[in-house]
Amino acid sequence: DTAVSQTPKYLVTQMGNDKSIKCEQNLGHDTMYWYKQDSKKFLKIMFSYNNKELIINETVPNRFSPKSPDKAHLNLHINSLELGDSAVYFCASSLRGVNTEAFFGQGTRLTVV
Amino acid sequence: EDQVTQSPEALRLQEGESSSLNCSYTVSGLRGLFWYRQDPGKGPEFLFTLYSAGEEKEKERLKATLTKKESFLHITAPKPEDSATYLCAVQQLKDTGNQFYFGTGTSLTVIP
């Protein structure tokens, strides 16, 4: 069973489009995250979401919005896509308040053309 | 400013040639330090968690150590299958929950 799963794995789209990436975790974790990994492999946190509390990295454009229908899902919506949004996006989850590791999905490679 | 820095950026080793990777951090309210391995096209895979200075963890050819300012990942007699990018992450506990911040990684290549 996959602990953290993302779909799609690859996403190619044109500038200006709106797209979504889905993430689901079956670990019973109560905190979920979205990370962006750029071409230099640097993982940068975008959002964390815990019990309906959203923490936003202030450097993330407001074109990006996370949506959580329930504790096991955290989807990422991106409006008006730009070339610079091309990257690999990773979803992760962990437990709140406990010193535990974050588990990552396999990533979604987004290419904006 | 909170920061996590890894060195070297890239490392090439002959099979069997031991070495160490470094992760230095300046993070307030550190709750834990994590090492991950990332293979091309995959998500980071958890290796170790260290919580306090002086702590050590081992797994096969890897050993992680922690001081108050840095962590080392020692690789003993590496094999080609150890080739990957190794990421260090620190965990801060903030009012709204845990936050994980990553270093830039060390790309390790082990040559047969």
Backbone of each chain as ProteinMPNN parsed JSONL, in Angstrom:
{"seq_chain_A": "DTAVSQTPKYLVTQMGNDKSIKCEQNLGHDTMYWYKQDSKKFLKIMFSYNNKELIINETVPNRFSPKSPDKAHLNLHINSLELGDSAVYFCASSLRGVNTEAFFGQGTRLTVV", "coords_chain_A": {"N_chain_A": [[0.833, -1.196, 0.0], [0.535, 2.185, -0.865], [1.858, 4.856, 0.962], [1.794, 7.691, 0.853], [0.296, 9.189, -1.763], [0.344, 10.666, -4.96], [-1.277, 12.349, -7.628], [-1.465, 13.819, -10.875], [1.478, 11.944, -12.011], [3.005, 13.101, -13.938], [2.653, 16.259, -15.507], [1.844, 18.269, -18.083], [1.35, 21.435, -19.331], [-0.146, 24.426, -20.684], [0.894, 27.857, -20.468], [-0.963, 30.037, -18.392], [-3.062, 28.357, -17.929], [-5.23, 26.618, -15.553], [-4.576, 24.282, -13.027], [-4.717, 21.195, -11.106], [-3.265, 19.255, -8.488], [-3.444, 16.168, -6.924], [-3.394, 14.752, -3.625], [-3.069, 12.09, -1.384], [-3.035, 10.505, 1.795], [-2.538, 7.531, 3.666], [-1.779, 7.089, 6.238], [-2.786, 7.947, 8.581], [-1.947, 10.356, 9.5], [-1.932, 13.748, 10.757], [-1.068, 16.086, 9.734], [-0.302, 17.692, 6.726], [1.712, 18.437, 3.849], [2.927, 20.588, 1.244], [5.589, 20.628, -0.992], [7.975, 22.268, -3.061], [10.258, 21.347, -5.487], [13.004, 22.566, -7.0], [14.972, 22.995, -10.048], [17.52, 22.727, -9.134], [17.324, 20.898, -7.218], [16.506, 21.722, -4.726], [14.437, 21.498, -1.966], [11.617, 23.17, -1.101], [9.437, 24.37, 1.322], [5.989, 24.84, 0.834], [3.338, 24.892, 1.811], [1.79, 24.013, 4.924], [-0.656, 21.978, 6.455], [-2.904, 21.55, 8.977], [-5.336, 20.113, 10.874], [-7.252, 21.825, 9.781], [-5.9, 24.176, 9.93], [-4.002, 26.397, 8.202], [-0.767, 26.952, 7.142], [1.068, 29.223, 5.494], [3.8, 29.594, 3.351], [5.291, 32.607, 3.034], [6.442, 33.349, 0.678], [5.159, 32.128, -1.363], [3.275, 32.45, -4.279], [-0.059, 33.845, -4.521], [-1.482, 32.507, -6.405], [-1.307, 29.893, -5.971], [-3.054, 27.484, -4.19], [-3.945, 25.504, -1.462], [-6.199, 22.806, -0.889], [-8.196, 21.074, 1.339], [-10.195, 18.454, 1.563], [-10.624, 16.558, 3.512], [-8.992, 14.993, 6.357], [-7.184, 13.239, 5.247], [-6.501, 14.077, 2.762], [-4.885, 16.456, 0.683], [-5.048, 18.748, -1.641], [-3.528, 20.512, -4.357], [-4.046, 23.507, -5.899], [-3.458, 25.371, -8.78], [-3.488, 28.446, -10.242], [-3.571, 30.286, -13.324], [-1.075, 29.475, -14.634], [2.483, 29.806, -14.81], [5.639, 29.975, -16.594], [7.739, 29.745, -14.782], [6.698, 28.153, -12.847], [7.237, 25.593, -13.366], [8.396, 22.607, -12.109], [9.158, 20.035, -9.687], [6.647, 18.836, -7.664], [6.061, 17.949, -4.378], [4.115, 16.084, -2.161], [3.647, 15.616, 1.327], [3.403, 14.032, 4.565], [2.892, 14.093, 8.131], [2.925, 13.503, 11.708], [1.386, 15.645, 14.062], [2.939, 17.496, 16.656], [4.524, 15.463, 17.489], [7.709, 14.075, 17.522], [8.51, 13.112, 14.672], [9.19, 11.646, 11.494], [8.648, 13.076, 8.216], [6.694, 11.742, 5.636], [6.983, 11.155, 2.206], [5.374, 11.676, -0.966], [5.599, 10.437, -4.376], [6.011, 12.503, -6.056], [5.119, 15.11, -8.409], [5.774, 15.955, -11.596], [5.7, 18.985, -12.973], [5.338, 20.675, -15.951], [5.397, 23.653, -17.574], [4.459, 25.079, -20.537]], "CA_chain_A": [[0.0, 0.0, 0.0], [1.282, 3.416, -0.94], [1.55, 5.651, 2.138], [1.436, 9.018, 0.36], [0.186, 9.056, -3.213], [0.045, 11.903, -5.687], [-1.643, 12.226, -9.031], [-0.748, 12.863, -11.718], [2.925, 11.909, -11.845], [3.509, 14.094, -14.882], [1.629, 17.206, -15.924], [2.345, 19.25, -19.038], [0.236, 22.328, -19.589], [0.239, 25.716, -21.253], [0.833, 29.057, -19.627], [-2.275, 30.628, -18.216], [-4.055, 27.351, -17.52], [-5.405, 26.282, -14.138], [-4.429, 22.842, -12.852], [-4.717, 20.683, -9.736], [-2.536, 18.034, -8.161], [-4.102, 15.555, -5.784], [-2.544, 14.021, -2.695], [-3.786, 11.324, -0.365], [-2.18, 9.701, 2.676], [-3.285, 6.528, 4.43], [-0.974, 6.842, 7.434], [-3.457, 8.491, 9.761], [-1.274, 11.584, 9.927], [-2.845, 14.891, 10.834], [-0.464, 17.254, 9.086], [0.139, 17.429, 5.363], [2.57, 19.506, 3.33], [3.336, 20.643, -0.148], [6.931, 21.127, -1.237], [8.397, 22.473, -4.447], [11.682, 21.05, -5.7], [13.415, 23.233, -8.242], [15.924, 22.28, -10.915], [18.734, 22.478, -8.356], [16.965, 19.861, -6.263], [16.214, 22.271, -3.412], [13.064, 21.29, -1.518], [11.155, 24.342, -0.369], [8.079, 24.164, 1.792], [5.006, 25.797, 0.332], [2.222, 24.935, 2.758], [1.466, 22.889, 5.78], [-2.082, 22.029, 6.762], [-3.124, 20.727, 10.158], [-6.616, 20.355, 11.527], [-7.855, 22.986, 9.138], [-5.04, 25.348, 10.069], [-3.109, 26.483, 7.061], [0.408, 27.808, 7.274], [1.512, 29.531, 4.146], [5.085, 30.225, 3.177], [4.957, 33.934, 2.507], [6.989, 33.565, -0.66], [4.359, 31.412, -2.356], [2.269, 33.326, -4.91], [-1.441, 33.472, -4.172], [-2.034, 31.652, -7.462], [-1.268, 28.539, -5.426], [-3.945, 27.341, -3.042], [-4.197, 24.13, -1.038], [-7.568, 22.549, -0.466], [-8.243, 19.818, 2.07], [-11.571, 18.003, 1.813], [-10.603, 15.822, 4.775], [-7.657, 14.904, 6.956], [-6.311, 12.367, 4.46], [-6.274, 14.646, 1.437], [-4.51, 17.866, 0.531], [-4.849, 18.995, -3.058], [-2.881, 21.788, -4.681], [-4.596, 24.158, -7.073], [-2.59, 26.429, -9.294], [-4.173, 29.267, -11.247], [-2.766, 31.126, -14.235], [0.274, 28.901, -14.583], [3.592, 30.534, -15.429], [6.794, 29.13, -16.92], [8.533, 29.536, -13.573], [6.059, 27.168, -11.957], [7.744, 24.269, -13.732], [9.181, 22.039, -11.015], [8.546, 18.827, -9.144], [5.898, 19.15, -6.45], [5.938, 16.786, -3.497], [3.224, 16.086, -1.025], [4.188, 14.857, 2.449], [2.547, 14.057, 5.756], [3.529, 13.719, 9.392], [2.068, 13.683, 12.875], [1.584, 16.919, 14.762], [3.295, 17.45, 18.065], [5.332, 14.289, 17.785], [8.95, 14.112, 16.769], [8.47, 12.02, 13.716], [9.58, 12.054, 10.163], [7.643, 13.305, 7.19], [6.688, 10.764, 4.551], [6.778, 11.872, 0.951], [4.866, 11.032, -2.16], [6.565, 10.237, -5.451], [6.233, 13.749, -6.776], [4.444, 15.436, -9.663], [6.619, 16.833, -12.415], [4.886, 19.949, -13.712], [6.037, 21.412, -17.0], [4.553, 24.685, -18.168], [5.033, 25.44, -21.852]], "C_chain_A": [[0.873, 1.254, 0.0], [0.879, 4.327, 0.211], [1.063, 7.047, 1.739], [1.422, 8.929, -1.164], [-0.255, 10.377, -3.834], [-0.387, 11.553, -7.1], [-1.878, 13.605, -9.626], [0.752, 12.852, -11.417], [3.593, 12.926, -12.767], [2.354, 14.984, -15.33], [2.286, 18.249, -16.825], [1.176, 20.123, -19.438], [0.744, 23.661, -20.113], [0.131, 26.838, -20.23], [-0.593, 29.58, -19.565], [-3.354, 29.654, -17.786], [-4.121, 27.227, -15.999], [-5.329, 24.767, -14.004], [-4.455, 22.481, -11.365], [-3.886, 19.425, -9.644], [-3.174, 17.477, -6.889], [-3.11, 14.793, -4.921], [-3.414, 13.345, -1.647], [-2.782, 10.569, 0.488], [-3.052, 8.756, 3.497], [-2.557, 6.147, 5.711], [-1.655, 7.312, 8.713], [-2.801, 9.743, 10.296], [-2.249, 12.756, 9.928], [-2.252, 16.167, 10.26], [0.015, 16.859, 7.702], [0.837, 18.665, 4.814], [2.621, 19.446, 1.808], [4.703, 21.297, -0.232], [7.132, 21.321, -2.725], [9.886, 22.196, -4.534], [12.092, 21.628, -7.041], [14.48, 22.426, -8.98], [17.229, 21.977, -10.196], [18.473, 21.51, -7.208], [16.666, 20.39, -4.864], [14.738, 22.12, -3.095], [12.637, 22.469, -0.656], [9.711, 24.151, 0.042], [7.172, 25.265, 1.255], [3.882, 25.993, 1.351], [2.34, 23.787, 3.746], [0.032, 23.088, 6.241], [-2.351, 21.045, 7.886], [-4.437, 21.097, 10.795], [-7.27, 21.652, 11.068], [-7.079, 24.274, 9.372], [-4.03, 25.348, 8.943], [-1.959, 27.427, 7.379], [0.973, 28.006, 5.887], [2.921, 30.121, 4.199], [4.845, 31.538, 2.44], [5.506, 34.186, 1.109], [6.167, 32.88, -1.751], [3.316, 32.356, -2.955], [0.852, 32.878, -4.574], [-2.156, 32.749, -5.297], [-2.068, 30.189, -7.002], [-2.197, 28.47, -4.223], [-4.146, 25.865, -2.716], [-5.659, 23.987, -0.625], [-7.618, 21.164, 0.16], [-9.676, 19.408, 2.341], [-11.694, 17.21, 3.104], [-9.167, 15.631, 5.206], [-6.671, 14.102, 6.102], [-5.947, 12.943, 3.103], [-5.847, 16.109, 1.519], [-4.152, 18.085, -0.932], [-4.237, 20.378, -3.263], [-3.469, 22.327, -5.972], [-3.69, 25.303, -7.491], [-3.336, 27.164, -10.405], [-3.161, 30.017, -12.103], [-1.304, 30.692, -14.244], [1.283, 29.722, -15.371], [4.748, 29.571, -15.678], [7.605, 28.786, -15.678], [7.924, 28.569, -12.574], [6.529, 25.757, -12.267], [8.695, 23.771, -12.65], [8.568, 20.692, -10.676], [7.895, 19.194, -7.817], [5.695, 17.872, -5.65], [4.933, 17.068, -2.392], [3.866, 15.235, 0.073], [3.203, 14.911, 3.61], [3.363, 13.67, 6.978], [2.498, 13.859, 10.504], [2.387, 15.022, 13.538], [2.018, 16.645, 16.186], [4.13, 16.258, 18.455], [6.587, 14.37, 16.938], [9.012, 12.926, 15.835], [8.784, 12.555, 12.342], [8.377, 12.349, 9.288], [7.806, 12.245, 6.116], [6.272, 11.479, 3.273], [6.115, 11.006, -0.102], [5.951, 10.966, -3.22], [6.813, 11.483, -6.285], [5.394, 13.875, -8.037], [5.336, 16.405, -10.426], [5.725, 17.698, -13.27], [5.766, 20.689, -14.705], [5.057, 22.379, -17.636], [5.216, 25.162, -19.455], [4.323, 26.661, -22.439]], "O_chain_A": [[1.828, 1.361, 0.77], [-0.311, 4.556, 0.425], [0.039, 7.518, 2.233], [2.445, 8.623, -1.776], [-1.103, 11.092, -3.301], [0.084, 10.579, -7.686], [-2.433, 14.477, -8.958], [1.232, 13.679, -10.642], [4.61, 13.529, -12.422], [1.227, 14.521, -15.507], [3.158, 19.006, -16.398], [0.127, 19.618, -19.838], [1.928, 23.977, -19.995], [-0.627, 26.76, -19.264], [-1.325, 29.565, -20.555], [-4.426, 30.058, -17.336], [-3.225, 27.656, -15.271], [-5.949, 24.045, -14.784], [-4.248, 23.325, -10.494], [-3.808, 18.635, -10.586], [-3.411, 18.198, -5.92], [-2.117, 14.258, -5.415], [-4.351, 13.931, -1.105], [-1.791, 10.05, -0.027], [-4.136, 9.114, 3.956], [-2.695, 5.029, 6.209], [-1.142, 7.09, 9.81], [-3.068, 10.15, 11.427], [-3.248, 12.76, 9.208], [-2.887, 17.221, 10.304], [0.657, 15.824, 7.525], [0.588, 19.788, 5.253], [2.392, 18.407, 1.187], [4.955, 22.35, 0.354], [6.534, 20.624, -3.544], [10.678, 22.735, -3.761], [11.584, 21.223, -8.087], [14.834, 21.318, -8.577], [17.965, 21.075, -10.595], [19.319, 21.334, -6.331], [16.578, 19.611, -3.915], [13.884, 22.561, -3.863], [13.227, 22.731, 0.393], [8.86, 23.814, -0.781], [7.531, 26.442, 1.226], [3.53, 27.12, 1.7], [2.908, 22.738, 3.446], [-0.435, 24.216, 6.397], [-2.064, 19.854, 7.766], [-4.644, 22.238, 11.208], [-7.764, 22.449, 11.866], [-7.564, 25.355, 9.04], [-3.286, 24.382, 8.767], [-2.165, 28.554, 7.827], [1.312, 27.045, 5.197], [3.2, 31.025, 4.986], [4.265, 31.56, 1.355], [5.087, 35.126, 0.434], [6.456, 33.041, -2.937], [2.559, 32.991, -2.221], [0.593, 31.692, -4.368], [-3.331, 32.409, -5.156], [-2.773, 29.361, -7.58], [-2.126, 29.318, -3.334], [-4.479, 25.071, -3.595], [-6.269, 24.912, -0.09], [-7.137, 20.194, -0.425], [-10.313, 19.947, 3.246], [-12.758, 17.195, 3.724], [-8.238, 16.05, 4.516], [-5.459, 14.273, 6.226], [-5.159, 12.345, 2.37], [-6.375, 16.888, 2.312], [-3.095, 17.662, -1.4], [-4.411, 21.284, -2.447], [-3.396, 21.678, -7.016], [-3.223, 26.09, -6.667], [-3.759, 26.557, -11.388], [-2.055, 30.334, -11.665], [-0.413, 31.468, -13.897], [0.987, 30.254, -16.44], [4.833, 28.504, -15.07], [8.098, 27.666, -15.541], [8.552, 28.21, -11.579], [6.248, 24.827, -11.511], [9.677, 24.435, -12.318], [7.592, 20.262, -11.291], [8.531, 19.796, -6.952], [5.226, 16.858, -6.166], [4.915, 18.14, -1.786], [4.549, 14.253, -0.217], [2.288, 15.734, 3.628], [4.392, 13.004, 6.87], [1.362, 14.274, 10.278], [3.538, 15.458, 13.559], [1.549, 15.711, 16.836], [4.417, 16.061, 19.635], [6.519, 14.703, 15.755], [9.518, 11.862, 16.191], [8.661, 13.748, 12.067], [7.253, 11.934, 9.572], [8.924, 11.896, 5.736], [5.346, 12.289, 3.26], [6.271, 9.785, -0.13], [7.085, 11.387, -2.99], [7.717, 11.513, -7.12], [5.011, 12.879, -8.65], [5.614, 17.515, -9.972], [5.067, 17.208, -14.188], [6.799, 21.254, -14.346], [4.022, 21.979, -18.168], [6.371, 25.587, -19.461], [4.667, 27.108, -23.533]]}, "seq_chain_B": "EDQVTQSPEALRLQEGESSSLNCSYTVSGLRGLFWYRQDPGKGPEFLFTLYSAGEEKEKERLKATLTKKESFLHITAPKPEDSATYLCAVQQLKDTGNQFYFGTGTSLTVIP", "coords_chain_B": {"N_chain_B": [[18.612, 34.28, 10.905], [16.87, 31.348, 10.103], [18.511, 28.445, 8.936], [19.657, 25.818, 6.801], [22.417, 24.048, 5.799], [24.168, 22.113, 3.482], [27.067, 20.144, 2.816], [29.636, 18.326, 0.993], [28.433, 19.789, -2.116], [28.413, 17.962, -4.164], [29.689, 14.645, -4.407], [32.065, 12.305, -5.279], [32.912, 8.99, -5.019], [35.117, 6.207, -4.851], [34.18, 2.809, -4.964], [34.039, 1.403, -1.771], [35.48, 3.415, -0.606], [35.473, 5.295, 2.158], [33.608, 8.074, 3.55], [32.33, 11.324, 4.622], [29.302, 13.207, 4.929], [28.136, 16.508, 5.392], [25.904, 18.42, 7.438], [24.954, 21.474, 8.376], [23.335, 23.642, 10.7], [21.341, 26.459, 11.553], [19.023, 26.909, 13.402], [16.302, 27.888, 15.277], [14.625, 26.548, 18.1], [14.829, 23.796, 17.52], [13.529, 20.613, 16.899], [14.114, 18.169, 15.861], [16.403, 16.382, 13.742], [16.69, 15.234, 10.473], [17.643, 12.712, 8.177], [17.436, 12.065, 4.766], [17.163, 10.016, 1.871], [17.288, 10.49, -1.586], [16.367, 9.181, -4.6], [16.752, 9.432, -8.174], [13.897, 10.831, -9.714], [12.166, 10.094, -7.731], [10.457, 10.389, -4.519], [11.75, 11.828, -1.445], [13.245, 9.509, 0.808], [12.966, 8.32, 4.029], [15.699, 8.106, 6.327], [17.11, 8.486, 8.887], [16.437, 9.759, 12.224], [17.498, 12.258, 14.425], [17.703, 13.54, 17.683], [19.015, 14.792, 19.799], [22.089, 16.38, 20.827], [25.033, 14.474, 20.475], [23.819, 12.145, 19.934], [23.656, 9.099, 18.036], [22.959, 7.218, 15.094], [22.633, 4.153, 13.297], [22.631, 2.425, 10.191], [23.067, -0.18, 8.226], [25.553, 0.617, 6.025], [25.622, 3.211, 6.755], [25.989, 5.899, 9.064], [24.698, 8.224, 11.267], [25.377, 11.25, 12.948], [25.07, 13.735, 15.549], [25.64, 17.079, 16.527], [25.55, 20.152, 18.413], [25.432, 21.995, 16.435], [25.689, 20.833, 13.974], [25.306, 18.011, 11.744], [26.526, 14.81, 10.815], [26.733, 12.531, 8.147], [27.989, 9.525, 7.925], [29.552, 7.427, 5.626], [30.413, 4.211, 5.227], [32.638, 2.207, 3.498], [31.311, 2.433, 0.868], [28.879, 1.337, -1.618], [28.011, 0.999, -5.12], [25.199, 1.133, -5.197], [24.582, 2.897, -3.221], [24.606, 5.337, -4.323], [23.043, 8.39, -4.659], [20.994, 11.264, -3.885], [21.506, 12.872, -0.873], [19.619, 14.175, 1.64], [19.255, 16.585, 4.17], [17.19, 17.505, 6.859], [15.562, 19.784, 9.044], [13.496, 19.962, 11.903], [11.104, 22.088, 13.15], [9.118, 22.989, 15.875], [6.331, 24.767, 15.791], [3.79, 27.144, 16.795], [1.641, 26.361, 15.312], [2.157, 23.837, 14.52], [4.298, 21.176, 13.221], [7.157, 22.021, 11.283], [9.148, 21.361, 8.494], [12.352, 21.866, 7.275], [14.522, 21.856, 4.561], [17.922, 21.099, 3.586], [20.172, 21.764, 0.821], [21.114, 19.448, -0.195], [23.342, 16.64, -0.877], [24.847, 15.274, -3.597], [25.651, 12.07, -4.156], [27.918, 9.957, -5.745], [28.903, 6.738, -6.319], [31.518, 4.995, -7.537], [32.064, 2.031, -9.307]], "CA_chain_B": [[17.693, 33.592, 9.985], [16.996, 29.893, 10.127], [19.173, 27.981, 7.726], [20.221, 24.469, 6.771], [23.408, 24.038, 4.726], [24.83, 20.818, 3.324], [28.302, 20.12, 2.025], [29.767, 19.087, -0.242], [27.27, 19.735, -2.999], [28.518, 16.696, -4.878], [30.789, 13.825, -3.92], [32.314, 11.086, -6.043], [33.737, 8.075, -4.252], [35.339, 4.875, -5.361], [33.569, 1.78, -4.13], [34.877, 1.061, -0.632], [36.14, 4.615, -0.072], [34.583, 5.894, 3.151], [33.598, 9.538, 3.616], [31.263, 11.914, 5.431], [28.533, 14.334, 4.431], [27.896, 17.443, 6.491], [24.7, 19.25, 7.465], [25.035, 22.444, 9.468], [22.06, 24.321, 10.816], [21.136, 27.56, 12.502], [17.565, 26.891, 13.522], [15.828, 28.016, 16.647], [13.545, 25.635, 18.43], [15.0, 22.526, 16.805], [12.91, 19.454, 17.528], [14.717, 16.953, 15.343], [17.129, 16.491, 12.483], [16.372, 14.045, 9.698], [18.36, 12.428, 6.944], [16.661, 11.394, 3.742], [17.826, 9.652, 0.62], [16.401, 10.682, -2.73], [16.794, 8.625, -5.881], [16.188, 10.22, -9.289], [12.508, 10.58, -10.068], [11.395, 9.597, -6.58], [10.369, 11.253, -3.363], [12.726, 11.53, -0.391], [12.981, 8.333, 1.623], [13.505, 8.551, 5.356], [16.806, 7.273, 6.799], [17.367, 8.612, 10.325], [16.067, 10.929, 13.006], [18.36, 12.547, 15.575], [16.979, 14.512, 18.493], [19.824, 15.54, 20.754], [23.527, 16.361, 20.592], [25.685, 13.269, 20.964], [23.09, 10.962, 19.494], [24.131, 8.44, 16.829], [22.088, 6.163, 14.568], [23.309, 3.4, 12.252], [21.834, 1.555, 9.329], [23.949, -0.78, 7.227], [26.826, 1.321, 5.85], [25.419, 4.608, 7.105], [25.885, 6.297, 10.466], [24.422, 9.644, 11.424], [25.721, 11.804, 14.252], [24.522, 15.077, 15.74], [26.167, 17.985, 17.533], [24.63, 21.276, 18.603], [25.384, 22.88, 15.274], [25.769, 20.13, 12.706], [25.156, 16.562, 11.716], [27.323, 14.139, 9.807], [26.31, 11.213, 7.671], [29.201, 8.801, 7.564], [29.306, 6.285, 4.743], [31.555, 3.302, 5.351], [32.788, 1.25, 2.388], [30.093, 2.55, 0.05], [28.676, 0.544, -2.826], [27.334, 1.798, -6.159], [23.776, 1.336, -4.894], [24.45, 4.023, -2.289], [24.546, 6.568, -5.114], [21.752, 9.068, -4.498], [21.13, 12.559, -3.229], [21.198, 12.769, 0.555], [19.037, 15.43, 2.11], [19.149, 16.815, 5.599], [16.051, 18.368, 7.168], [15.375, 20.073, 10.455], [12.098, 20.107, 12.294], [10.786, 23.084, 14.167], [7.75, 22.931, 16.356], [5.792, 26.115, 15.938], [2.459, 27.146, 17.42], [0.662, 25.752, 14.425], [2.529, 22.484, 14.141], [5.663, 20.912, 12.796], [7.637, 22.489, 9.991], [10.378, 20.708, 8.085], [13.132, 22.676, 6.347], [15.548, 21.018, 3.963], [19.134, 21.608, 2.983], [20.225, 21.653, -0.641], [21.45, 18.083, -0.566], [24.643, 16.21, -1.394], [24.7, 14.235, -4.616], [26.724, 11.094, -3.992], [28.123, 8.972, -6.802], [29.885, 5.723, -5.951], [32.007, 4.4, -8.785], [32.518, 0.634, -9.082]], "C_chain_B": [[17.947, 32.092, 10.041], [17.574, 29.379, 8.822], [19.703, 26.568, 7.902], [21.155, 24.402, 5.565], [24.092, 22.684, 4.669], [26.085, 20.955, 2.47], [28.901, 18.721, 2.051], [28.492, 19.014, -1.07], [27.244, 18.427, -3.775], [29.771, 15.967, -4.406], [30.879, 12.567, -4.77], [33.29, 10.229, -5.26], [33.962, 6.805, -5.04], [34.637, 3.897, -4.429], [34.532, 1.395, -3.018], [35.569, 2.243, 0.02], [35.193, 5.342, 0.877], [34.687, 7.41, 3.158], [32.439, 10.005, 4.484], [30.612, 13.067, 4.703], [28.178, 15.205, 5.632], [26.578, 18.193, 6.32], [24.841, 20.2, 8.644], [23.751, 23.258, 9.512], [22.127, 25.462, 11.823], [19.634, 27.743, 12.592], [17.191, 26.999, 14.98], [14.698, 27.025, 16.892], [13.618, 24.309, 17.701], [14.354, 21.385, 17.58], [13.53, 18.139, 17.055], [15.454, 17.246, 14.056], [16.996, 15.165, 11.75], [17.302, 13.928, 8.499], [17.442, 11.632, 6.025], [17.584, 11.035, 2.581], [16.823, 9.873, -0.5], [17.044, 10.127, -3.978], [16.13, 9.421, -6.995], [14.749, 9.824, -9.589], [11.64, 10.067, -8.936], [11.348, 10.628, -5.47], [11.431, 10.897, -2.34], [12.273, 10.345, 0.461], [13.693, 8.493, 2.954], [14.624, 7.565, 5.708], [16.905, 7.296, 8.324], [16.696, 9.839, 10.908], [17.031, 11.053, 14.176], [17.719, 13.67, 16.36], [17.874, 15.346, 19.399], [21.307, 15.37, 20.454], [24.144, 15.123, 21.231], [25.008, 11.992, 20.487], [23.684, 10.42, 18.186], [23.109, 7.384, 16.412], [22.839, 5.481, 13.423], [22.324, 2.563, 11.471], [22.729, 1.092, 8.199], [25.255, 0.025, 7.152], [26.743, 2.793, 6.271], [25.374, 4.807, 8.61], [25.701, 7.793, 10.53], [24.754, 10.078, 12.84], [25.228, 13.244, 14.321], [25.283, 15.817, 16.826], [25.186, 19.147, 17.652], [24.488, 22.136, 17.358], [25.395, 22.145, 13.949], [25.545, 18.636, 12.884], [26.036, 16.021, 10.603], [26.655, 12.831, 9.431], [27.568, 10.518, 7.165], [28.827, 7.598, 6.709], [30.566, 5.433, 4.74], [31.531, 2.29, 4.216], [31.579, 1.286, 1.466], [30.107, 1.639, -1.169], [27.956, 1.407, -3.861], [25.861, 2.067, -5.858], [23.538, 2.41, -3.833], [24.397, 5.359, -3.024], [23.132, 7.141, -5.053], [22.044, 10.484, -4.02], [20.69, 12.397, -1.782], [20.8, 14.14, 1.058], [18.968, 15.442, 3.628], [17.957, 17.749, 5.821], [15.984, 18.6, 8.669], [13.904, 20.333, 10.721], [11.981, 21.155, 13.381], [9.349, 22.864, 14.591], [7.28, 24.36, 16.597], [4.384, 26.004, 16.526], [1.453, 26.346, 16.608], [1.081, 24.37, 13.935], [3.966, 22.362, 13.69], [5.947, 21.495, 11.427], [8.967, 21.806, 9.718], [11.068, 21.562, 7.037], [14.326, 21.865, 5.869], [16.78, 21.801, 3.562], [19.115, 21.352, 1.489], [20.686, 20.284, -1.113], [22.889, 17.881, -0.997], [24.388, 15.076, -2.368], [25.899, 13.304, -4.543], [26.746, 10.131, -5.169], [29.22, 8.022, -6.348], [30.248, 4.94, -7.21], [32.525, 2.994, -8.519], [34.02, 0.478, -9.303]], "O_chain_B": [[19.09, 31.636, 10.027], [17.182, 29.816, 7.74], [20.135, 26.171, 8.984], [20.737, 24.668, 4.438], [24.544, 22.167, 5.691], [26.153, 21.761, 1.542], [28.706, 17.991, 3.022], [27.579, 18.255, -0.747], [26.179, 17.856, -4.014], [30.776, 16.586, -4.053], [29.892, 11.856, -4.955], [34.367, 10.688, -4.881], [33.099, 6.377, -5.806], [34.521, 4.151, -3.23], [35.699, 1.097, -3.275], [36.178, 2.099, 1.08], [34.212, 5.942, 0.435], [35.728, 7.969, 2.815], [31.67, 9.2, 5.01], [31.261, 13.808, 3.965], [27.951, 14.709, 6.736], [26.19, 18.551, 5.209], [24.846, 19.761, 9.794], [23.149, 23.532, 8.474], [22.872, 25.418, 12.801], [19.053, 28.614, 11.946], [17.718, 26.27, 15.82], [13.92, 26.713, 15.991], [12.592, 23.755, 17.307], [14.603, 21.215, 18.774], [13.479, 17.128, 17.755], [15.173, 18.227, 13.367], [17.17, 14.099, 12.341], [17.692, 14.927, 7.894], [16.777, 10.679, 6.433], [18.62, 11.659, 2.353], [15.657, 9.495, -0.387], [18.133, 10.547, -4.37], [15.071, 10.015, -6.793], [14.424, 8.642, -9.702], [10.503, 9.651, -9.16], [12.094, 11.608, -5.474], [11.961, 9.787, -2.359], [11.095, 10.199, 0.786], [14.891, 8.772, 2.995], [14.527, 6.368, 5.437], [16.797, 6.257, 8.975], [16.42, 10.816, 10.212], [17.342, 10.063, 14.839], [17.244, 14.646, 15.779], [17.533, 16.481, 19.734], [21.731, 14.355, 19.901], [23.828, 14.766, 22.366], [25.555, 10.897, 20.621], [24.152, 11.184, 17.342], [22.479, 6.742, 17.252], [23.579, 6.123, 12.679], [21.331, 2.064, 12.001], [23.103, 1.873, 7.324], [25.984, 0.097, 8.142], [27.722, 3.528, 6.142], [24.801, 3.999, 9.34], [26.458, 8.547, 9.918], [24.457, 9.376, 13.807], [24.997, 13.888, 13.298], [25.543, 15.276, 17.901], [24.11, 19.12, 17.053], [23.542, 22.914, 17.237], [25.141, 22.747, 12.906], [25.587, 18.089, 13.986], [26.263, 16.679, 9.588], [26.093, 12.125, 10.27], [28.127, 10.871, 6.127], [27.903, 6.85, 7.031], [31.635, 5.868, 4.311], [30.532, 1.604, 3.999], [30.896, 0.276, 1.301], [31.154, 1.234, -1.674], [27.361, 2.428, -3.516], [25.336, 3.118, -6.226], [22.393, 2.785, -3.583], [24.168, 6.399, -2.406], [22.156, 6.456, -5.358], [23.195, 10.85, -3.782], [19.624, 11.848, -1.506], [21.533, 15.12, 0.924], [18.661, 14.436, 4.267], [17.748, 18.682, 5.046], [16.311, 17.716, 9.461], [13.176, 20.853, 9.875], [12.675, 21.106, 14.396], [8.477, 22.586, 13.768], [7.769, 25.057, 17.485], [3.864, 24.906, 16.724], [0.535, 25.736, 17.155], [0.446, 23.798, 13.049], [4.747, 23.311, 13.765], [5.103, 21.469, 10.531], [9.81, 21.689, 10.608], [10.462, 21.942, 6.035], [15.047, 21.264, 6.666], [16.712, 22.988, 3.243], [18.158, 20.79, 0.956], [20.649, 19.996, -2.31], [23.567, 18.815, -1.424], [23.795, 14.055, -2.019], [27.026, 13.704, -4.835], [25.72, 9.561, -5.54], [30.33, 8.448, -6.031], [29.401, 4.316, -7.849], [33.331, 2.787, -7.612], [34.554, -0.621, -9.156]]}, "name": "protein", "num_of_chains": 2, "seq": "DTAVSQTPKYLVTQMGNDKSIKCEQNLGHDTMYWYKQDSKKFLKIMFSYNNKELIINETVPNRFSPKSPDKAHLNLHINSLELGDSAVYFCASSLRGVNTEAFFGQGTRLTVVEDQVTQSPEALRLQEGESSSLNCSYTVSGLRGLFWYRQDPGKGPEFLFTLYSAGEEKEKERLKATLTKKESFLHITAPKPEDSATYLCAVQQLKDTGNQFYFGTGTSLTVIP"}
